[in-house]
Amino acid sequence: MVGQNKGKKRGAASHEAPTEKAPLFPKSKGIDIPSDPEYSSDDDEEVEEGDFDEILKEMANDQGIDSDDANDYIAGDSLDEEEDEEGDDESDIHSSDIEGASSEDGDDESEDGEESVESDNEVDSPLERVSSRSTDGQHTAVDSQDEAEGNSEEELDEVSMDKLTIRDFAGDIQGWKEYRKTLPQIDAGYASDSSTEDPANTIGNVPIEWYEDYPHIGYDIDGKRILKPATADELDKFLSNMDDPNVFRTARDEVNQQDVKLSEEEIDIIRRIQGGNIPDADYNPYEETVEWFTSKTMQMPLSGAPLAKRGFIPSKWEHKRVMKIVRAIRQGRITRSSAPSQDTKPRFYDVWEKAEQNDDDNAQQKRMARRARMPAPRLALPSHDESYHPPAEYLPSEAERQSWLDEDPDHRKKNYLPQDFGSLRSVPGYERFVQERFQRCLDLYLAPRMLKRTTQLNAEELMPKLPDPRDLRPFPSVESLAYLGHTGRVRSISVDPTGLWLLSGSDDGTVRLWEIVSGRCAKIWDLKETVHMVAWCPSADVCVFAAAAGSRTVIVIPSELCDEHKRLLSEELVRAGFNSAAQAEEGEEEDDSLPVSWDMPTSAEQATGIHVSVTMHKTVKSVMWHRRGDYLATLTAEEGGSSVLIHQVSKHKSQRPFRKLKGAVQSIMFHPTKPWFLVATQRYVRIYNLMQQALIKTLQPGVKWISSIDVHPQGDNVIVGSYDKKLSWFDLDLSVKPYRSIRYHRQAIRQVQYSRKFPLFATTSDDGTIQVYHGMVYQDLNQNPLIVPLKILRGHEIRNSLGVLDCVFHPIQPWLISSGADGTIRLWT
């Protein structure tokens, strides 16, 4: 009944309109339209009349209605406010009536529902099959009986209800407006065609400054104005920001004029954009490549083409070929081969078959598999005397012919006599052809043969692959200058750190100073005894050298070679020890067990530049400076711990580092970079740490008698020379055994020397030669040193079985200076 009353009221309102269109909801339809406060008349007043008229015109044009009819619709839309209020009240009363009808008047409503259904079938309306609709959470109460009877019809007509157009309302613009209000709100989600977001303001991409003079900032999706929100001053904004914990997570939306709190996903996107990364965290820019069109050619390519017709029908040419074979079989030209009989004897025989079968059943197969084919030896090629027309010198004389005939056939060197025929066609057949062929076959049949496999070795293939010496330049290869003046063997030479001057000590008892470039002898010191060793101080601040003559070691300052400042420093270094020694005598007692005395030289010696004389009990064989220039090590000929002494020049003090040594010491040396001291005995090289006073390692060269040692400037490699002609290269990080042993000299090796600047080292020997090698030491520990022989230098003469005694490299240039038993010094460049 409520539905009928509401239908009557709406019908009356529609008849009162000037358009007099058919009512939207006829009487007795039983259709209830709930009231929606969102679409009340008060809200409609917010939209201007002109704008709404334009919207209706556009909707009418979209539905195919003429402009005149649309004007009628617009005129019919202007209803009195009283009628709208009455309609609103009726809708409210109607809703309350529906809520109470379900409990009190159930039977009456069921009867009214049946009457309304009957009347609906009689009247044609676009909403005749629609029973209820809910919008924005409001529900319409329907009788249980009506719901049971018309449930199927409602499910079928819900879709058609959404598809109604203005043409279905037969020009009833008021009914069309009411129907539009009942439709649900548009939710622009992912299923929408407009956007994936839900913006409130629909003005689009236009400047918001255009709305500064208006009270609104735009329109929503229904065309309603969106009023500007209240704006606060800067002080209020500051106070709200201080109280708001999410102020740093808030962004200003200028279109909607409101603050938006950013989510964690949006903050993550902003951080990714600022860092120059891809905004989407789930996006993988390094996905595996999918080869849609591969470049790999298939072995058997597949094709989608249909199979050819010839694959399903018999081949004509195969049929002809088969028939040809059939006719040949019928004619007897093709017969079936009979199986070979088991009694058929083989054509060839194996002589060793029975012997192998007696050994083992499977021995024959194994030996036949191992046996290789041995070709028969070839016949010798014919010589000149076998020609049918040989030269006259190959023809035998009558006496030779007679002696060949008288000789026994088995002892003849040749089984024929050379003969001369005028032409090839006059040559008769060889009468012994059959006999010789038979004899050769007999030899091949009876003579045993054995296959020998020999390996052809080439000496060049056995040599290691070394670089060309021309690619390893520079290195000394030519004698450039000879320094003449000594009358005895030149046992030792030394070059000063500047590379300008050369010292030499000889058996004639003199020490000579040479200018390297010119070969001029600048000065001579006569020490009256055999000079075994001379050595420049390696420090560049002073100009001092030491010379070992007999049992005395003198320290000399060549004042002619240095400036005033360097001379003062040198004298201070050498003479400071006398004052410290005097103070030590007053305070402490000296150790008298050391066979060393520091003496002031005579006035004549001081005039020549000798400032200090260190006297020992035995002959001094070697003198070595420490790299700092203050310490000096000496080696004497005596045995025991006193043979090796270390002296401090600045304090004139000596100390014995070893109480006891095993074996006679042959050579000593300071390590160039570490506090180590190397002592070479007859068969071993021991390395000591002077600070820890401990033995670090013992090198085992495997030689009978060590002659000399030298340490690489980097300190990780040592070379050892011996009197048994062997050179040993040691890698201290690798092993105590030699990394490489070289034996190229024919006589004893006297001296070995590294170059301080270039990857070179040299050895001198009593055979009168100097051998220069390329010795590259790499920084990479995984790469072994490269040793390449470069040059053999010859120029010194051998005197009393002694050859080259000493050599030294130039500190700056790739030059080598050598001294020998012939009393000469030679410069190799």
Disulfide bonds with the S-S distance in Angstrom:
none
